[in-house]
Amino acid sequence: MLRNIFLAALLSATTCVTAQITVSFPAAVSSKGLDGRVLLLLSTDPSSEPRMQIDDSPRSQMVFGTTVDGLAPGKPVTITGAAAGYPIRSLDSVPPGDYYVQAVLNIYQTFHRADGTTVKLAPDRGEGQHWNLAPGNLYSKPVKAHIDGQAKLGIVLSETIPPIPPIADTKYIRHIRIQSQLLTKFWGAPMYLSAIVLVPDEFDERPNVHFPIAIFHDHFVDGIDDFRTTPPDPDLKPNYSQRFHLPGYNRIQQEEAYKEYQQWISPGFPRILVVKIQHANPFYDDSYAVNSANLGPYGDAIETELLPAIEKQFRGLTDGWAHFVYGGSTGGWESLAVQMFYPKDYNGAFVACPDPVDFHAYMTVDLYQQPNVFYLEGAHKQVEQPAMRNYLGQTLISMRDNIAYEAALGDRGRSGEQFDIWQAVYGPVGPDGYPAQIFDKQTGVIDHQVAAYWHDHYDLNAILQKNWDQLGPQLKANYIFTLGLPTRIS
């Protein structure tokens, strides 16, 4: 009898009881059922809304995600301990205490693709695939609540993120947006490409002049924010960049941008067009500018639809010798890729710190030889591997945690983040219509059959070696300069 009482007391003391937290939306914000990812956010920081405090840095507050299909107005969904979480894995493990609580519904659209698959994904709505800013997404007003095993909390998604107003053209910064017929056909829904175009001084005054084009590959941006046409603010308070370990970062940015502007308008500066392509899509803020099984013909759409439209509207020279491409990180990989996949369309590339161009070095992982992305296997222990390090070499986030972060934001490769877009671009379509997993997100075990597909289709080093007899003569005449290591570990 005493033994049973002891066991019952021990079980009671060690069993976690999940708080009863439900999320719903009223018919006033949507009269129909909605698909998407419900994200529950818990924060100890009152400085801003919890939805603005979630990222893959050590500073991140908590997010727990669960997918809903046809969630009806007024019908609550319960966030259980099974919801994927980051940086704490489960709601069961959240320490009891007071938190600022908020929820967001990242709404999915159903796409009936030309490859015969039907998928539900968050379309880009002009914000560059940011679930916390996407127009039309629902969210709740933050509330302060005590969270423990006895807590009962009903969260109502009463607010809707408003549309993003269009950005007006200026003397130097112009915009273009087209509907892509190739992408529309693939996705079974209207799909668009756009670009920000930096035009040279006297562009409007010289209507008969045509210009070379420098194509800048980068992530989605709202505008060319660093093109500063006014002198730096002398009263600007210097700030500190944690990423670059640089005091006075914003003041330096303003000063350098103004210097560049002075160069841009100087009489002796070459007159060119600088084009920043915008190709956010249902998987990420960037398509990687190539054709792929999961995203469709983004490479062909950019080369045969968007660039000709830019050349026509902004008087760009159409020959390959007049096209130069540059970028870093994701843009670095793209700059190499388009130079290789469309060698006649470009005359050179300036590449900085590219994403992995050889999957023997997928960050710190050899996808072809190693069994696991989370750790290195030693003789008597497993060594966890970093996903990001700072300037001192300190690990900011491990591979295991980085994958948990993406898993919380979306299942089936729908996080809108880095590892999921690599998987979507480089990999085949999986049996469920979503990207085939390159590794198991729970265990880190690599699928070497999927890795073999990556090797044959998007390992740039392997492709270059295999096809050198055809590519070599075309690329030897081009100027290609590379600088730096893969950005996630530099």
C-alpha positions, 0 to 999 in steps of 0.5 A: 500500500505504501509502495503504491502511494509512493509511486503515485506521488512520484508519477504526479511530481514528474508528469508534465501537464500541458496548459490548455491553450486554444486558438480560433478566429471569428467569422468577422475576419474570415467566413470560410475555413482556412488552411495554414500553420498556427503559431503560438508565441511565448515571450518574456520580452515586452519590448515588441510583439512576440511575432517580431521576436522569433528567429534562429538566433540565441535571442529568439523567444518561443514558437510552437506550430501545428498545421490546420486544414479547413479550420472553421470560424469559431472552432478552436484548435488546441496547441498540445505538447505534440506541437513542434517547438523552438527553442523549447521543443514542447509546450510541456517543457515550458517553465511555469511563469508569466509570458506575453502570449500571441498567435498567428495563422500563416494562411496556405493556398491550394496549388494544383500544379502542372506536375499533377501534385496538389500542395498547400503552401503560403503564397508570397504576398509582397512581403518576401515570405515572412509569416509575421508580416504577410498580408492576410495572415491572422494574428491576435493581440498580445496578452500577458498570462501565467502559463503552467499546467493549470493554465487555460487560455483561449486566444482569438485571432482578431486581427488581419495583417493589412496589404503592403502599399506599393513603393513609388518610383524615384529618379533613380529607383524604378520598379517592374512586375510581370505575370510569368506565363511559365510559372503560372502554368506550372503552379496553376495560379497567377505567379509574378516576377518583379525587379527593382531597377537602379537607373543611371544619372540622366537616364530620362534625359537620354532616351536613345541610350541603351545600357549594360546590365549588372544583375544583383542576386540577393534575398527579397528586399522592399527597395534599394535602402542603401542608395542614399541620395541625401547626406548622412544624418549628423545626429544619428546615434551609432549602433552596434552590429552583432553579426559583424561585430562592428560599432557604429554600423548604421552611421557607417552604412549611411556614409558609404551609401552617400559616397556611392551615390556621389560616384553614381552621379559623377561624370566619369562613372560608367552608366549601367542598369543595376537590376535586383530581381525579386522572385519570392515564391511559395517556399522562400523569399528567393527561387535560387534562379534555376529550374527545379522540380518543386518550384518550377521553371524559375530559371527560364522564367527569369531569363526569357520573360523577366529580363527581356521585359526589363531590357525593353522597358529600361533600354537594356542591351540584350546581348550576353556580353553586356550582362554581368551578375553578382551576389553573395551568400544565396546570391553568390550561389545563384550567380555561379549557377546562372553563369553555368546553366545559361552561359551565353546570357552572361559575360561574368560573375562576381561571387562572394561567400556562396551557399554550398556549391559542392555537397561534399561541403554542405556547410560542415557536412558531407552529404555523400559520405556522412550518415547524419547532419546533426553530429560527427560520429567519434570513436566513443561520442557524438559531436554536435555540429554548428549551423551558424557561428559568430566572428569568434567561432562560437556556435550560435545555433546547432544543426539540430536546433536550426532544423527544430526552428524550421520544423516549428514554423512548418511541416513538409518543408513549409517553414519558408527558411534556409534548409527547406528551400535548399531541399525544395530547389535541389531535391525531387518531389516526394511521394506526398507532393512536397519536397523529398527530405534530404534528412530526417528532421528528428534524427538527422539521418541523411537519405543518400538516394536524395543526396544522389539526386542533389549531386546530379542536378545541383552540385555545381562542382560536380556538374562543372566537372562532368560537363566541362567539355561543353561548358569550358569553352563558353566559360573561359571567355567570361570573368568569374571571381569567387571570394569567401566560404559558405556564409552559414559557417563564416 
